[in-house]
């Protein structure tokens, strides 16, 4: 069996450790991209005659032209987040299976959301600046006790965030069109409509995919429906938030704070007000990409390959029908 490793060598160093490489090698011949580039012509050479392909950030889409080089290709293991940059209808037409690593990365996303929730409620960021300027107070501190946290999107990251919040004495509510109430209730979460979530929540955490229905779902109208002094956290996609409307809500004091791991565009423009507002906390899209933690996705891909070879169901396969609701 031939396994085509299509990611460039820099990405490979991030997502594959030596033990995982050795494990892959026990299942077939490994063909490597030894360059720092991801050109289609190079990918065609590497994938030629392959049975399995491993892709990652920057890998070219699986077009008919590329797939024609590997008529026996059966499985694509995507060692990155969203499969949308590489997946094509041609893959599904040929019956090629694809797995996503978004499920593995989502644990980092939900843990980051929890960290930002605690830090912003406790007012860490503002108080840190105050202390550096000679102050020492306990201004505007909220513990994770008796407050309501609203989760927008109850997929992998959103539901894991709910599990983490179960360790605190908070009320958790969620809005998701596609997740039935019983699934939320099993985690102690109340399903509500979007406007109700905005109205009731002290913290609103976004975990929805970037699709037409979610574009700028946080805008001037929906921001006005939020509680005065509420906190907005976005570890999902920048396109969910109308940034100009958010800037106004932060400047006016409507919101206590916004914690943004993602923006649109990304990074924010050099002159964006988001960069200077003291109540806007920015991180560089790090939630699902935590240094050494990236190597978990390489192992995850190898484990899925082993399930496939053993005739077992793939745990994290992505069907064509699922794409419309995925980030």
N, C-alpha and C positions, 0 to 999 in steps of 0.2 A: 504494500500500500504506500502511496506517495502522499505526504502531507505538505502543502505549500504554505510557508510562513510569509505572508505578504506584507506584514508591517515593516517599516524601515528599521534600521538597526538601533536607532536611538530609542524608539518606542519599545522595541523588543527588550532592551535593557531595563526598561521601566516595568514591564508586565510579566516577564518570564525570568525566574531564577534558575540556577543550574539544575536543581533537583527536578523542577518541572520540565525542563528541556530533556533531561535524561528519561523522564517518564513518557514524554511524547515519543521519544526515539525508540522506545520498546514496541511501539505500535506501527512503525513504518519508517520509510526514508524521509528525512526532513530536507526540504528545499528552501533556502534562505534568500531574503532580500538583503544583500550585503551593502546596500547604499543608504544614503540619508534621504532618499527621494521616494516618491510613490507614483511614478509615471505608469500609465497604462501599458506601454510597450514593455517595460521591465516586468510588470505584473504578469503579462502574457507569457513571458519566458519562464517565470517561476511556477506558474500554475499549470503549465502544459503537462497533460497526462495525469493530473492530480486526482485523488479520490476525496480528499478533505482539504479545505483551505482555512487558515486562521488569519483573520483581519483585525484591524484596530483603528485608532484615530489616524486619519489621513489616507487610509486605503482607498483605492478607486472603487467606484460602483461596479457591481457585478452585471455588466452589460452583456448583451448577446455576443458581441465581439470578444469579450474576455472569456465568457463561458464556453465559446466554441473551441477554445484551446484545451478544455478539460471536459469532454463529453461524458466522462464517467463520474464527474463530481457529484457527491451525494450529500455533503454536509459542509456548512460554513459556520465556523465558530468565531463570533465577533467579540474580541477582547477589548471592549470599550463600552460606552453607554448606549446611546440610541443607535439602532440598526439602520435608521432611515438614510444616512449618507451612503450606504453601500447596497441596500436591498433594492431589487428591481422586480417587476412583474415576470420577467423572463426566468428568474429563479423559481418562482412558484409554478410557472408553466412547465418547467422541467422536473418538478417534484423535488427540488433541492431543499433540504431542511436547513433552518438557520436558528442559532441560539444567541441570546442576548446576555451580556454581563451586567445589564442595568440592575438586575436583582442583587448582585453582589455589591455594586457601588452604592445602592440605595441605603445600605446600613450607615455609610458615612454621611449621606445626606440627612437622614433623620437624626443622627447623633449631633451633627452640626446645628440643625434646627433647634434641638434641645439646648445645646450650649448657648446659642444666641438668645433663646427664650429666657434662660436663667440670667444671663449677663445683662440683657436689656431690662428685664423686670427689676433686677437688683440695682440697676443704674450704674453698672461698673464703668462704662465708657465715660459718662459725664463726670462721675466722681473722681476718676483717674485724672482727668484734666484739671478739675478743681484743686486736687491735692498738689499737682505740679505747679499750680499758680499760687500756692501758699495757703489754700483753704483746708478745711477739715469738717465736713458735715455729714449728715445722714439724710440727705434730701431725696424725696421721691423714690423710696425703696419699696418694692412689692415682692413679697415672698410667693412661691408657688403654693399658695394655700387659699382656698375659697374663691379663686378666680375661674374664669371660663376661657378655655383655649379652643379656638375654631380651626379646624383642619379642612382646607379646600383641596379636595382630591384625596380619595382613600385607596389609592393603589398601593404599590409596594412600599414606597417611602412614607406615604401618609399613614398607612396602617401600622408600620413599625414605629413611627413617631407616637402614635396612640399607645402602643405597648410601653414605650419608654415613659410616657406621662402617667401610666398607671402606678408608678412609684411615688406620685405626688397627690396631695389632696386637692385636686382640681377637677372641675367639670369639663368634659371633653365633648364637643359637638362636631359634626362633619357634614359637608355638602359634597355629594358626588352623584351625578345622574345615573351612573352605570352600576353602582354598588348597592345591593339591597340592604334594607335596614337590619335584618337579622345578622348579617355578617359584621356590621358595625356594633350591634348590641352584644355580640359575643366577646368584644373587647371593651365593653363598658361604655360605648360611645353612642350618643343620640344622633340620629340622622335628622337633619333640618334642611330647609330651603336656604338658598344663598343669602337672601336679604335678612332672614332671621339670624343666620350665622354672623353677619356683619353687625347687626344690631346688638347681639348679646355678648360678643367676644371681647375680652380684654386683650387677648393676643390672637392675631389672625396669621396662620402659617400656610403658605402656598405650596402645594404639592401636585398641581394639575399639569397635564401635558400642554405643549404648545400646539394647539389646533385652532381652526377658525373660530370655534365657539368660545375659546378662552382668551382670544386676543384682546388686550386692554380690559380684561374683566375688572381690574382695579382702575377706576377712572374717577373723574371729578364727581359723578353722581354716586357711585358706590362708596367712595371715600367719605362722603357726607353722611352716609348711613351708618358708618362706624361710630363707636363710642368716642367721645372726646377723651383724649389721652391714651387711646389704644396704641398697640404696637403692631407693626406689620413686618413679617419675616418672609423673605422670598429666597428659597434655595432650589426653586424649580426652573423657570425660564424667564428671562427678562421681558419677553413679549407679553407676559400676563399683566404688566403694569404700565399705565400711561405715566411716564416719568415726569412730565411737566405738571400733571395734576398732583402727583406725589410730592414734588418739590413745594408746591403751593400749600399742601396740607401740612408739611413739616415746618415751613416758614411761618405759617399762621398759628401753629400750636395745636391744630386739630389733632394731630398724632403726637404722641410722646416721642416715638422713634420709629425708624425703619432700619431693618438689618437686611442688606442685600448682598447675597453671594453671586447673583446674576443680574445683568443689566442689558438694556437694548438701546444703543449698540454696546458691544462688549470689547474692550473696556469702555467706560464712559468717556465722552469727549473731554479733552484736556481742560476746557473751560466750563464743564458741566457744574452746576450748583451742587450736585450730589457730592462732589469732591470736597466741598467746603462747609456744608451744613453740619453743625456739631451734633445734631440728633440723627444723622444718617451714617450708619456703620457699614462700611464696604469691605468685602473680602473678595479675592480674585478667583471666583469660580473654583473654590477648593473643596467644596463639600464632598464630592464623590471621588476626589483625586488626592488621596492622602499619602504621598511619598511611597514608603515601603508597602503601604496597604494595597497599592495597585497590583502587587504581585499575586494577590488573592485571585484576581480575575484570570491570570494565566493558569493557575491550578484549577479554577472553576471550569475553564474551557477543556482542560485535559480530562477532568472527571466526566464532563458531558460526552466527550469522545468515547470514553470507556463504557458509558451507559449505552451509547449508540452501537458500539461493536458487540456488546453483550446482548443486544436485542431488547434492551429495557427502554421504557418511555423516557424521552428527554424531559428534564424538569423545567427547563427554561426556554422551550421552543417558542418561536414567534410565528403565528399564522398570519395569512394575508388579512384576515378579518380583524385581527388585533391591532394592526398598524394604525388605523384611523384614530384609536384612542390612546396611542402611546406618544411619549415625548420624542 
